[in-house]
């Protein structure tokens, strides 16, 4: 039996693709291993959204390639966004790579592997970014108690800094019945939290049904027995309407949490970015969300040092962060990407300035996050058990305010044996930086 080692880099949307590939290859007889040195086949599912992500992908490919001399490796396959963007260059620059499979062709990875193992040299699977791969099941890599549900592929926004439309193609929603069937299958396997993802979730259904259909999808997903939480990521502010807010506010399974990437708050920079909102629009939608759900947790993302940004614009953004008091905020220095409109914009901001502004942004947000965490002391929250630290006899979990891998955790003393995926009531007693500490006060309450 051939052994497969799989590395998936980048976003959760990429992870969903990886889980489909794992299912396809496992069904073909591959044994999945966690030890790369014993693998016959290695697949690196890559990201190249920004320069740092692309470099991480290249470094990982090179690290795996070394196992052709020091391990059992017979085939090294590169998949994902980097494979789409640089399909013709990868084999030349890294000759150890045996096959390249683009992001929109991941369902053809088995055929590519078969050809490589049969002796073909460097098999390049032509990638059509307008197609949608055939669904072939999934092997969850998230522990089984939560899963990402990718509801659409591609993007039509064409923001000036973003290469994604040229890699993932135009926006195309997945049929609702298909998503409901996938969700029910996941819940039958033990998933209790579904995290909805896409390049943009808020436009879901507009291409298939002639209208934005995310509220209907949320409503129908919430009727699945055994599903406890539905979390919404990547919601563009200009597409958050009253119908969506009403569904979030009234549906008990939809968490009062939203990831709303705004990228900037200055009207001039937003215009240069090709964003479709202005500062006043962002303030307005935040006001509506908080009025409908006073306990909502708002996460956003900002770019620091976009071409043309001035010190005054940056300081205005710092004021905006203090005014809006986002619960969660991520930022990154602007990455100049070839093939984007912004690549040729002037003036470009110096790297040292971008890094300085990024550091200042994160310091301001850190103060806000720590203050908001302290406000939770004394509150009782539902907590989703993620696992435990056996030596410390401590459980680790997440509240509705915490998306996996990007937000904080809750640490609780172990009162009795519990399973990952259990929901418990926890009284918050103290904070530790970005995390919370609490005590379990109630039993698991299963979703209906």
Secondary structure as GFF3:
##gff-version 3
##sequence-region A 1 448
A	DSSP	beta_strand	3	8	.	.	.	ID=ss1
A	DSSP	alpha_helix	12	27	.	.	.	ID=ss2
A	DSSP	beta_strand	31	32	.	.	.	ID=ss3
A	DSSP	three_ten_helix	36	38	.	.	.	ID=ss4
A	DSSP	beta_strand	41	46	.	.	.	ID=ss5
A	DSSP	alpha_helix	51	65	.	.	.	ID=ss6
A	DSSP	alpha_helix	67	70	.	.	.	ID=ss7
A	DSSP	beta_strand	75	80	.	.	.	ID=ss8
A	DSSP	alpha_helix	81	85	.	.	.	ID=ss9
A	DSSP	alpha_helix	87	93	.	.	.	ID=ss10
A	DSSP	beta_strand	99	102	.	.	.	ID=ss11
A	DSSP	three_ten_helix	103	108	.	.	.	ID=ss12
A	DSSP	alpha_helix	109	117	.	.	.	ID=ss13
A	DSSP	beta_strand	123	125	.	.	.	ID=ss14
A	DSSP	beta_strand	146	150	.	.	.	ID=ss15
A	DSSP	beta_strand	152	153	.	.	.	ID=ss16
A	DSSP	alpha_helix	164	168	.	.	.	ID=ss17
A	DSSP	beta_strand	172	173	.	.	.	ID=ss18
A	DSSP	alpha_helix	176	188	.	.	.	ID=ss19
A	DSSP	beta_strand	193	197	.	.	.	ID=ss20
A	DSSP	alpha_helix	206	209	.	.	.	ID=ss21
A	DSSP	alpha_helix	214	221	.	.	.	ID=ss22
A	DSSP	beta_strand	229	232	.	.	.	ID=ss23
A	DSSP	three_ten_helix	237	239	.	.	.	ID=ss24
A	DSSP	alpha_helix	242	250	.	.	.	ID=ss25
A	DSSP	beta_strand	254	259	.	.	.	ID=ss26
A	DSSP	alpha_helix	267	273	.	.	.	ID=ss27
A	DSSP	alpha_helix	279	292	.	.	.	ID=ss28
A	DSSP	beta_strand	297	304	.	.	.	ID=ss29
A	DSSP	alpha_helix	311	324	.	.	.	ID=ss30
A	DSSP	beta_strand	328	333	.	.	.	ID=ss31
A	DSSP	three_ten_helix	341	344	.	.	.	ID=ss32
A	DSSP	alpha_helix	351	375	.	.	.	ID=ss33
A	DSSP	beta_strand	380	389	.	.	.	ID=ss34
A	DSSP	three_ten_helix	390	392	.	.	.	ID=ss35
A	DSSP	beta_strand	394	398	.	.	.	ID=ss36
A	DSSP	beta_strand	410	413	.	.	.	ID=ss37
A	DSSP	beta_strand	423	432	.	.	.	ID=ss38
A	DSSP	beta_strand	435	440	.	.	.	ID=ss39
###
